[in-house]
Amino acid sequence: MSGDTCPDIFELSDGNFAVIGTDRTLELDVGLPPDASRADYERIVVITRETLIRAKKDIPDR
């Protein structure tokens, strides 16, 4: 490992996706929209817009 860190989205071998980002659960949990919720084991992870746009080409349509 180089010690460099950065947000990322990647596909797992089972077809699910994992996100590496900044955990902002404590800050953002209170402001979730009424139709959004999370389980105790789930976290709110923030990535930059640039990260998502760059990852878009690698995310399959189906």
C-alpha positions as semicolon CSV with decimal commas, in nm:
position;residue;x (nm);y (nm);z (nm)
1;M;0,000;0,000;0,000
2;S;0,123;0,345;-0,085
3;G;-0,052;0,527;0,196
4;D;-0,248;0,731;-0,058
5;T;-0,621;0,727;-0,004
6;C;-0,909;0,829;-0,220
7;P;-1,280;0,761;-0,252
8;D;-1,373;0,478;-0,483
9;I;-1,660;0,261;-0,604
10;F;-1,589;-0,093;-0,709
11;E;-1,778;-0,408;-0,801
12;L;-1,746;-0,710;-0,576
13;S;-1,723;-1,066;-0,705
14;D;-2,088;-1,125;-0,608
15;G;-2,209;-0,835;-0,825
16;N;-2,268;-0,592;-0,539
17;F;-2,084;-0,261;-0,521
18;A;-1,869;-0,125;-0,239
19;V;-1,801;0,242;-0,171
20;I;-1,495;0,388;-0,004
21;G;-1,573;0,736;0,119
22;T;-1,603;0,954;0,424
23;D;-1,835;0,828;0,699
24;R;-2,067;1,119;0,777
25;T;-2,345;0,919;0,942
26;L;-2,353;1,119;1,264
27;E;-2,371;1,449;1,079
28;L;-2,622;1,354;0,808
29;D;-2,849;1,099;0,979
30;V;-3,074;1,364;1,134
31;G;-3,136;1,526;0,795
32;L;-3,238;1,220;0,595
33;P;-3,542;1,275;0,372
34;P;-3,870;1,132;0,510
35;D;-3,860;0,843;0,262
36;A;-3,504;0,742;0,353
37;S;-3,389;0,537;0,648
38;R;-3,095;0,322;0,747
39;A;-3,041;0,022;0,968
40;D;-2,810;0,043;1,269
41;Y;-2,543;-0,149;1,076
42;E;-2,558;0,087;0,774
43;R;-2,349;0,402;0,738
44;I;-2,396;0,719;0,533
45;V;-2,083;0,745;0,320
46;V;-2,006;1,054;0,114
47;I;-1,806;1,053;-0,209
48;T;-1,734;1,344;-0,437
49;R;-1,938;1,413;-0,747
50;E;-1,621;1,359;-0,950
51;T;-1,577;1,011;-0,805
52;L;-1,929;0,907;-0,905
53;I;-1,897;1,057;-1,253
54;R;-1,566;0,876;-1,311
55;A;-1,713;0,549;-1,186
56;K;-2,021;0,578;-1,408
57;K;-1,844;0,427;-1,709
58;D;-1,761;0,116;-1,505
59;I;-2,114;0,060;-1,370
60;P;-2,313;-0,173;-1,594
61;D;-2,658;-0,067;-1,715
62;R;-2,797;-0,405;-1,603
